[in-house]
Amino acid sequence: MSIKFALIKERKNPPDRRVVFTPQSCQQLKADFNAAEIIVESSDIRVFNDSRYADAGVEVVSDVSDADVMFGVKEVPVEALIPNKKYFFFSHTIKKQPYNRVLLKAILEKNIEFYDHETIVNGKDLRLIGFGRYAGIVGAYNGFRAWGLKYKSWNLPKANTLADQKALIETLNNISLPNIKILLTGHGKVARGSKEMLDAMHVKEVSVDDYLNQTYSEAVYCVADVLDYNKRVDGRVFDKYDMYYNPKDYVSDFMRFAKVTDYFIAGHFYGDDAPYLYTREDVRSKNFNIKVVADVSCDIDGPVATTLRPSTIANPIYGYDPATETEIDFMDDKAIVVMAVDNLPCELPKDASEGFGELFLEQVIPAFFNGDVDGILERARMTKNGKLTERYAYLQAYVDGRE
């Protein structure tokens, strides 16, 4: 039985130029799966225009209502949802985000079988697809751009004006870094993306111990994992899984890094009940040396206390005043510079779309044709027959507006 897939037009504002499948990915899909058809809804905002898809032999249409499965990136406006279809997109509902309750309610009312890109996980609940790597890539670049503007050391173009990661790297390699210490937290896709950039700039990586205790005549960086910047209250040492399962038994040990760090790239995942990395009180300490924060993780009013709000691609940088705990001009002498854009992959739409499409072809599409032997679709399916599936039943009170 053939399945007809559709790439839908992105309708959320501000416009998002990313897409689930590039023209080349569409060709690959048809080549790999004889029973697969794919059409593309006409769009004037995609990083790949309609003619690129047409040249690749993909039909471009104005009406996708005859397709079985709809693929998008960002939230689909309620009025654009086609009833009784299957949809994949980022809904931002699995954490009960208040602003999208109406969207999930509409998905149920329209009898849509819905799969969130965030819920596509393996048997160990590890995410299989996403744009995290590209958030890390752009976040690291934006942090260096912010440093240059703050200290008038260099004036880098905005990331979204450059073609791809290669262009970002070439631009960064034209600057001369002072002997700063750069801290990168995390070991996931986001942190690995930032690490790619640091390594491409030939910044020297050092161990945590050397980072904390040695001085250098060149720029250096270290990668800190969760047990490097947290410690158990009772002083006992376990593996990081103890931290994940018993976060309330831990306190932050981040200030030992803050004391020697100039530029901090926050690429970690923050779990519920884990200690904050640093508080507003910590920032007022004379031992807090961080001057620029690229908060790729972007948890608002949370573990990175200097992040007061998400910033935008148009205005990516603001200042944090430790004394008043408020936002000020980042050029103010008192300001800690904050870059907290919450949609960083949008600044690298071509690369991000190519990477996402490759993962989706590898990890998700086979499940449509192999009986979902690995349970990929079963785990990701949030709604079916107008109801939440068992795995996502915890969202019922949220949908009903009771929490």
LINFENUR-V758959 format. One record per backbone hydrogen bond with DSSP energy under -1.0 kcal/mol. NH is the residue of the N-H (numbers start at 0). CO is the residue of the C=O. If there is no record, write none. Layout:
NH:CO ; NH:CO
This chain:
2:34 ; 4:36 ; 5:68 ; 6:38 ; 7:70 ; 25:21 ; 26:22 ; 27:23 ; 28:24 ; 29:25 ; 30:26 ; 31:27 ; 32:28 ; 35:32 ; 36:2 ; 38:4 ; 39:58 ; 40:6 ; 41:60 ; 46:16 ; 52:48 ; 53:49 ; 54:50 ; 56:53 ; 57:52 ; 60:39 ; 66:63 ; 67:3 ; 68:3 ; 69:85 ; 70:5 ; 71:87 ; 79:76 ; 80:77 ; 83:109 ; 85:67 ; 86:112 ; 87:69 ; 88:114 ; 89:72 ; 95:92 ; 99:96 ; 100:97 ; 103:99 ; 104:100 ; 105:101 ; 106:102 ; 107:103 ; 108:104 ; 109:105 ; 110:107 ; 111:106 ; 112:84 ; 114:86 ; 118:115 ; 119:116 ; 120:118 ; 121:125 ; 124:121 ; 127:119 ; 134:130 ; 135:131 ; 136:132 ; 137:133 ; 138:134 ; 139:135 ; 140:136 ; 141:137 ; 142:138 ; 143:139 ; 144:140 ; 145:141 ; 146:142 ; 147:143 ; 148:144 ; 149:145 ; 150:146 ; 152:147 ; 160:157 ; 161:158 ; 167:163 ; 168:164 ; 169:165 ; 170:166 ; 171:167 ; 172:168 ; 173:170 ; 174:171 ; 179:177 ; 181:219 ; 182:262 ; 183:221 ; 184:264 ; 185:223 ; 191:187 ; 192:188 ; 193:189 ; 194:190 ; 195:191 ; 196:192 ; 197:193 ; 198:194 ; 199:195 ; 200:196 ; 201:198 ; 202:197 ; 203:218 ; 205:220 ; 210:206 ; 211:207 ; 212:208 ; 213:209 ; 219:179 ; 220:203 ; 221:181 ; 223:183 ; 227:224 ; 228:224 ; 230:250 ; 232:248 ; 234:231 ; 241:238 ; 243:239 ; 244:240 ; 245:241 ; 248:245 ; 249:246 ; 250:230 ; 252:228 ; 256:253 ; 257:253 ; 258:254 ; 259:256 ; 260:256 ; 261:180 ; 262:180 ; 263:291 ; 264:182 ; 265:293 ; 266:264 ; 273:270 ; 277:302 ; 282:278 ; 284:281 ; 287:284 ; 288:257 ; 290:261 ; 291:261 ; 292:336 ; 293:263 ; 294:338 ; 295:293 ; 296:265 ; 300:306 ; 304:277 ; 306:303 ; 307:305 ; 310:339 ; 311:314 ; 317:337 ; 318:327 ; 319:335 ; 320:325 ; 324:320 ; 327:318 ; 331:328 ; 334:331 ; 335:319 ; 336:290 ; 337:317 ; 338:292 ; 345:342 ; 346:343 ; 347:344 ; 351:347 ; 352:348 ; 353:349 ; 354:350 ; 355:351 ; 356:352 ; 357:353 ; 358:354 ; 359:355 ; 360:356 ; 361:357 ; 362:358 ; 363:359 ; 364:359 ; 366:363 ; 367:364 ; 368:365 ; 369:365 ; 371:366 ; 374:371 ; 378:374 ; 379:375 ; 380:376 ; 381:113 ; 382:113 ; 383:386 ; 386:383 ; 388:381 ; 391:388 ; 392:389 ; 394:391 ; 395:392 ; 398:394 ; 399:395 ; 401:396
